[in-house]
Amino acid sequence: MIEGIGIDVVDIKRFADSLERTPNLKERLFTPAEAALPISSLAARFAAKEALAKALNTNKGLPWHDAEVINLESGKPAFLFRGVIADLIDSASVHLSLSHDAGIASAVVMIERN
């Protein structure tokens, strides 16, 4: 059964400007492994975290580092959950799709429980 769906779209240039303008924003949003990636990948990962929050449909603020976007050996993106978010996800399956093209990064998240 689908429990939640979230989508988010990020303007890559605007996101890059925000990171430049706001000291420590990159460190607050991303794990060290994520922070080392190019700006288009960072924007897509930010979109993924926003889409996850929408899919979870919780009124609580969620810790950004508790949902790390990784790539499986196949290249497919996936989440690595920790802490508060791991507890919320529990045994659910989380599906993630990322894209970036023409200055836009996007992500779709679907949460499914058996």
C-alpha positions as CSV (number, residue, x, y, z in Angstrom):
1,M,0.0,0.0,0.0
2,I,1.3,3.4,-0.9
3,E,1.7,5.5,2.2
4,G,3.1,8.7,0.8
5,I,4.3,10.4,-2.4
6,G,6.5,13.5,-2.6
7,I,8.0,15.6,-5.4
8,D,10.3,18.6,-5.4
9,V,11.9,20.7,-8.0
10,V,15.0,22.9,-7.5
11,D,16.4,25.7,-9.7
12,I,20.1,24.7,-9.7
13,K,21.5,28.3,-10.2
14,R,19.3,29.7,-7.4
15,F,20.3,26.8,-5.1
16,A,24.0,27.4,-5.8
17,D,23.5,31.1,-5.0
18,S,21.9,30.2,-1.7
19,L,24.9,27.9,-0.8
20,E,27.3,30.7,-1.6
21,R,25.3,33.4,0.3
22,T,24.7,31.3,3.5
23,P,27.7,30.2,5.5
24,N,27.5,26.6,6.7
25,L,24.3,25.8,4.7
26,K,26.0,23.0,2.8
27,E,27.2,21.4,6.0
28,R,23.7,21.7,7.6
29,L,22.0,20.1,4.6
30,F,24.4,17.4,3.5
31,T,26.6,14.7,4.9
32,P,30.3,15.0,4.1
33,A,30.0,12.4,1.3
34,E,27.1,14.3,-0.3
35,A,28.8,17.7,0.1
36,A,31.7,16.6,-2.1
37,L,29.4,16.2,-5.1
38,P,28.8,18.7,-7.9
39,I,26.1,21.4,-7.6
40,S,23.6,19.6,-9.9
41,S,23.9,16.5,-7.7
42,L,23.5,18.6,-4.5
43,A,20.4,20.2,-5.9
44,A,18.9,16.8,-6.7
45,R,19.7,15.5,-3.3
46,F,18.2,18.6,-1.7
47,A,15.0,17.9,-3.8
48,A,15.1,14.3,-2.6
49,K,15.1,15.3,1.0
50,E,12.3,17.8,0.5
51,A,10.3,15.2,-1.4
52,L,10.9,12.7,1.4
53,A,9.6,15.1,4.0
54,K,6.4,15.6,1.8
55,A,6.0,11.9,1.4
56,L,6.3,11.3,5.2
57,N,3.7,14.0,5.8
58,T,5.0,14.8,9.2
59,N,4.6,18.2,10.9
60,K,8.0,17.8,12.7
61,G,11.2,19.2,11.4
62,L,13.4,16.3,10.2
63,P,17.2,16.2,10.6
64,W,18.8,16.7,7.2
65,H,21.7,14.3,7.9
66,D,19.3,11.4,8.9
67,A,18.4,10.9,5.2
68,E,21.6,10.6,3.1
69,V,21.2,10.0,-0.7
70,I,23.6,7.4,-1.9
71,N,24.1,5.6,-5.2
72,L,23.9,1.8,-5.3
73,E,26.5,-0.2,-7.4
74,S,24.0,0.0,-10.3
75,G,24.0,3.8,-10.1
76,K,20.4,3.9,-8.8
77,P,19.9,6.5,-6.1
78,A,18.7,5.3,-2.7
79,F,18.4,6.7,0.8
80,L,20.5,5.7,3.7
81,F,18.4,6.4,6.8
82,R,19.6,7.1,10.4
83,G,18.1,8.3,13.6
84,V,14.6,9.9,13.6
85,I,13.9,9.2,10.0
86,A,15.0,5.6,10.3
87,D,12.4,5.2,13.1
88,L,9.7,6.9,10.9
89,I,10.5,4.7,7.9
90,D,10.7,1.5,10.0
91,S,10.1,-1.4,7.6
92,A,8.7,0.6,4.7
93,S,10.1,0.5,1.2
94,V,11.2,3.9,-0.1
95,H,11.5,4.5,-3.8
96,L,13.6,7.4,-5.1
97,S,14.0,8.9,-8.6
98,L,16.3,11.9,-9.3
99,S,16.8,14.0,-12.4
100,H,18.7,17.1,-13.4
101,D,18.6,18.8,-16.8
102,A,18.3,22.3,-18.3
103,G,19.1,24.0,-14.9
104,I,16.5,22.1,-12.9
105,A,16.9,19.3,-10.4
106,S,14.0,17.1,-9.4
107,A,13.1,14.2,-7.2
108,V,10.2,11.9,-6.6
109,V,9.8,9.8,-3.5
110,M,7.3,7.1,-2.9
111,I,6.8,5.3,0.5
112,E,5.2,1.9,0.4
113,R,4.2,-0.5,3.2
114,N,3.2,-4.1,2.9
